[in-house]
Amino acid sequence: MLKLLYYCQGEGNEAIRKLLTDIGEKYPITYEISDLSRSGTYDEEKEKQVYERDFKPRAKVLKKRTGEPITQLRSRRARHYFVSLPGTIAIIRDKEIEWYTLGDEEIAKFLRTVLSKGYAYLEECCK
């Protein structure tokens, strides 16, 4: 069973939340919204744990499926790297990330496609 997981900070993007709700109402597709902040403020440690636990072990699979290295989820500022997961959506199967995209515009485009094509599109992304 595939599930959508939206990583955000605080409430996240309202339009993306609406698309997730619409998908959940139209199809038997579950979703989860994961707030990676602490009381609405950036939590570097929380994001790093998620990155190390969920994304890093799947780096080769994710690069093959998305065409992008997971290093795009890390940013460099003032000589320090930090994880940048808010604004990312992932497809999860058996508690493992199978595919992801990031950025509000890309996520909205992806979710509109899921809304029109359904579960089959999620499976297609995970091949």
Secondary structure as GFF3:
##gff-version 3
##sequence-region A 1 127
A	DSSP	beta_strand	2	8	.	.	.	ID=ss1
A	DSSP	alpha_helix	14	26	.	.	.	ID=ss2
A	DSSP	beta_strand	30	35	.	.	.	ID=ss3
A	DSSP	beta_strand	37	38	.	.	.	ID=ss4
A	DSSP	beta_strand	41	42	.	.	.	ID=ss5
A	DSSP	alpha_helix	44	50	.	.	.	ID=ss6
A	DSSP	pi_helix	51	55	.	.	.	ID=ss7
A	DSSP	three_ten_helix	56	58	.	.	.	ID=ss8
A	DSSP	alpha_helix	59	66	.	.	.	ID=ss9
A	DSSP	three_ten_helix	70	73	.	.	.	ID=ss10
A	DSSP	beta_strand	74	77	.	.	.	ID=ss11
A	DSSP	beta_strand	80	83	.	.	.	ID=ss12
A	DSSP	beta_strand	88	93	.	.	.	ID=ss13
A	DSSP	beta_strand	96	102	.	.	.	ID=ss14
A	DSSP	alpha_helix	104	117	.	.	.	ID=ss15
A	DSSP	alpha_helix	119	125	.	.	.	ID=ss16
###
